[in-house]
């Protein structure tokens, strides 16, 4: 029983802390562009032509 006196407030504090962090991320727009980051890896930078040095 004595352990519950400590564990219940700790569990409630951790849950409340998680909610605060979640709402902070919502306010700072962390979840707006879910598809952009996933599709960015598909962009191939190798298709750009290489710059040719000027011939003398």
GIWOTA-V921146 format. One line per field, one symbol per residue. psi: psi as a letter, one per 20 degrees, with the letter a starting at -180 (. if undefined). burial: b if it has 16 or more other C-alpha atoms within 10 Angstrom, else e. Layout:
BEGIN
psi = ???
burial = ???
END
This chain:
BEGIN
psi = hhhhhghghgghggghhghghghghghjlijgmhhghhihiipoiiipqqppqpp.
burial = eeeeeeeeeeeeeeeeeeeeeeeeeeeeeeeeeeeeeeeeeeeeeeeeeeeeeeee
END
